[in-house]
Amino acid sequence: MNISKKVLALVLSLVMLVGCFSSTAFAIEDTYIPSIIIPGVFQSETKYYEDNVATDAEPPFFMDSTVEIVGMALTDALIPISKLLVTQEDKDNQAARAVADILGEALVEKNRCDENGQFIHDVRATKYNDSFADLSDYDREYILDQVPLQNYVDIAGEENLYFFSYASFGNMIGTAQELYEFIQFVKEDSGSDKVNIVPISQGGSVANALMQIYADNNRSVAEDINRIVYVVPALDGSILIGEIYQYGLIDDAELYTTMLPSLMGEEDMIGYLINIVLRVMPNANVNSILDTVVQTLMYDYMRYSTLMWGLCPSGNYPACREMYLMDDGLEEIRRQTDWFYNAQCNRYKNIENAIKDGVEVFDIVDYNVPLYQLVDSWDDVNADGIIQLDSASMGAFSYGVDIQLGPDYVATHNNCEDPQNHNHTDPNGIVDACTGLLPETTFYFYNQNHEKTASNDVIMKLACALLTDNNFTSVHSYPDKFPQFNACRNSKGILNDIKKMKEMDKSDLTAEEIALIDDAIAQVEAVLENTNVDSKAYTEAENNFYAVREQIQNRNADSKENTAYLDFSVLLTHLFQVLSDFLYKYFGGLGFSEM
């Protein structure tokens, strides 16, 4: 009997001990550091207020109604533009100034700032002074639409996600100071000693300012921050902004050929049609209008927005400062932009100091997409369409889009911690990751467009893993699941379409059709399980899914009419493209009257 009691006591003790260890392990795994999203340009919900009441004006520009804009154009621009078209001469630059004034009034007037860098009108970003768990359904849906981190919410819990919002045309120092205070609020609200921050795109420039605030206050970033996970950050601005500020828009070669199609989509006929229509005016007048628009927008509006100055690369700032900020009355704007320029120049030092004090810093970068064709150097750098590689990657070197480093390439420096044993080779041979500041913790996504970053489920899963897994410390941690060099995959759209397909009424479908749908969905979902992107397999699964969807949707419809329309649209686009290219090839930028 005594032996039985002893055995029973031993078993109970072991059970309790195992249970104790299990609950302890669970508690550790279930304790997550709260994460603050610092979104990119126009990712924060902003509203325009009149008499302290939010209006229905559409952000981010809060443009007047189409009727009002047309009325403004008819009143202010119809006569000078008509004179230009009739005489083929823009006397005293009247048409150019009229167009510039209308665009300025329509696009940026309501976001205009004063000589102190503060909004003149009542523009406010929606503030979320609660965790994701305590927000309204509308706010939660909005945030996840901007930054799809549902995986993070599922793992770390809704109570550990916070969203810092700001108006992108506003004040840099004020925004950074507000972020500094928001971090203190999140620590108190969550009961956590530290937070993670996730600066995205323009949020990277805000993070530059934040880290300089810590330096100015003689505080270590490590006192408040555990991990920084940069996502396509504008750490040294965007060449698109810097060169537009300094030089204006592109020359005739792109203006009359590729600029508008690249902005509107090469499959959209409108871009090519505008290329042709532009020729109703002489070339000099077209360029004069564009130059006047840029100058008007800069002098009357953009030079007062210190957050927009934060997107000017450090290499462009000194010249742009001399061009736009030396007038009397701009002393305060100049003081603020000089302060940020210093923070921008100190970005590497501030990051290295944070790491030295114990902050873990990661970077997720898109590359091998040319800049939008707005500035002359659009094809001189490697980029993601908006942010150049050097800015987002903290200095990684590349000759340009689709240009391999080659056997004669010699690196100027190597930041790898262990060059003998670490492999940071770009399988595409385009980027030297070792020249970036943090080759051990920087991840690259080949052919990924900046604007589609949030649509890449792998990037979102990677960010989530970096925010929730303490064992994920470098690019060497999970090379099979999250390799340092990965590829683009814009899956947000197809995930939504799969959801709709699953929810559709299938009562009138045959068993064979239902099986076809199920197989197509299963193929896509199987490919999406692989976070080491197989671009070919994903494309095949995507094409198959949409082919099946079209087959189901059109099974009882006469698709010949749709096909004919599609063919006509494609044909028309091709014709406009051919005509646009022909005109430039044989006449350059000349208008019809000059030909």
Secondary structure, 3 states (H helix, E strand, C coil): CHHHHHHHHHHHHHHHHHHHHHHHHHHHHCCCCCEEEECCCCCCCEEEEECCEECCCCCCCCCCCHHHHHHHHHHHCHHHHHHHHHHCCCHHHHHHHHHHHHHHHHHCHHHCECCCCCECCEEEECCCCCCHHHCCHHHHHHHHHHCCCHHHHHHHCHHHEEECCCCCCCCHHHHHHHHHHHHHHHHHHHCCCCEEEEEECHHHHHHHHHHHHHHHCCCCHHHCEEEEEEECCCCCCCHHHHHHHHHCCCCHHHHCCCHHHHHHCCCCHHHHHHHHHHHHCCHHHHHHHHHHHHHHHHHHCHHHCHHHHCCCCCCCHHHHHHHHCCCCCCHHHHHHHHHHHHHHHCHHHHHHHHHHCCCEEEEEEEECECCCCCCHHHHCCCEECCCEHHHHCCCCECCCCCCCCCCCCCCCCCCCCCCCCCCCECCCCCCEHHHCCCCCCEEEEECCCHHHHHHCHHHHHHHHHHHHCCCCCCCCCCCCCCCCEEECCCCHHHHHHHHHHHHCCCCCCCHHHHHHHHHHHHHHHHHHCCCCCCHHHHHHHHHHHHHHHHHHHCCCCCCHHHHHHHHHHHHHHHHHHHHHHHHHHHHCCCCCCCC
